[in-house]
Amino acid sequence: MSRCEQKVLPVFNRTVVFSTTDFSFHGHPEPLACPEGQSRKSVSFYYYSNGRPDAERSAPHDTIFRET
């Protein structure tokens, strides 16, 4: 979490797909500031597969929030 690898503008109808592991940090480094009267909307889907490498496995958990 020492640098930004990629920024994606939240434009209407855009989809972002990426692998999620315990080390695929993502989110908003700065608090989100929406225009007056508007809010951010998002939908998340997680697809699980059989046979994940041991190096990517951890105990089950909910979202882990980290400070930069």
N, C-alpha and C positions, 0 to 999 in steps of 0.2 A: 504494500500500500504506500509506496514511495513516489509513484508517478501515475499519471493518467495514460492509459494505453490507447483508448479510443473514446471519442465523444460522438453521440448520436442525437441529432435534433429530433425532438418529439413532434414530428409533423403528422397530420391526420392520415390514418390508414397505414402507418408504417409498422412493420413487424421486425423485431430483433430476435434472433435465435443464437444462443450460445450454450456451451457446456457449463454445467454447474457442478462444482466440487467444493470442498472445504477451502480451496485456495483461489476460487474464481470470484474475487471481490468485485462488487458492482453496486451502483447506487448514486446518490447525490452527495458530492463532497460539500456543497454549500446548500443551505436551506432553499427549498423551491419557493419562488415568488411568482405566483400567477397574477395575471391582470385582474382588476376589480371585477367581481361577478363571475369569474371563471374558476374552474378547478381542474386538476389533473385527473385523468381517468386511465386506468390500465387494467389489463387482463393477463393473468399468469397461468401458464400450463406447464406441468412437469411430466416428462415421459421417463419412466424408469426402465432400465434394461437389465438383463441377467448377465453376470460375468464381468462386473466392473473390476479393474485391476486393484490389487490389495493396497497399492500406494494411494489410491483415491478413496478408500473406505474409511469410515469413522463410525462412531456410535450414533444411532438416530438422534436427531435434535431438531428444534425449531430454528427460526432465523437467528443468526448471531450478529448482533450489531457491534461494530468496531469503530473507535475514534481514529481519525487520521493522525 
